[in-house]
Amino acid sequence: DKITGRLQYGKTELIKGEKSFFLYPGEVVVQPATEVSVITVECALLVQAVQAFEDDSTGKKILRQAGEKWLIEGPKEYWPTVEVKVIKTISGLPISSSMTIFHFDKIAFYLLIFVVVFILAFL
């Protein structure tokens, strides 16, 4: 604790931006410095909650449970909190300026592209 000087075992802290600091005795760096995730319109991040927490990254507060997965869609900058693990970046197929189809499986995605092209061919 910064005020009392006591260690808080098991607590993880996220420090954003360019900061210079010293580790107190007993503290360790869990994860080295990472870049901010810039998510474009055609991409999304598949993330998973490591522990239960109240998520406000979407603009409203949602209670997330440990193990829960969800998508963070762009365009935006996203700093993963200590309670969240980024699983992978998912690319999508933009079908209009406000809609994107995200794919998780390549075979299903190619089938979806075929169906969309087939439908558009007859319009």
Residue, then its C-alpha position, 0 to 999 in steps of 0.5 A: d500500500k502506498i500510504t501505509g507502506r505494507l505489501q498487499y500480497g496477491k494484488t496486481e496493479l496496472i500502470k498506464g503510460e510512460k512512467s518511471f518507478f521502483l519496485y518495493p521489496g517483495e514486489v515483482v513485474v508480472q508482465p513486461a510493458t505492452e503496447v496499447s491494442v488499437i482495434t480497427v473497424e474490421c477487427a475485434l479482440l476476443v478476451q476472457a475474464v481471469q477473475a470476476f470484475e465489473d466491466d465498463s469498457t463498453g460504456k455501461k457496467i457489466l458484471r463479468q465472471a471468471g472464464e467469461k469470453w466476449l468481443i471488444e469491437g473497434p474502432k477504439e484503443y483498448w488497454p486490457t485490465v489486470e482482470v482480462k486476458v486477450i486471447k486473440t485478434i479476430s479479423g472480419l469481413p466488412i459488409s457495410s460502413s456499420m456492419t462487420i461479420f467476424h469469423f472464428d472458423k476458416i471453413a465456415f468463413y469461406l462458406l459464408i463468403f461464398v453465400v454472400v457473393f452468391i446472394l449479391a450476384f443475384l441482386 
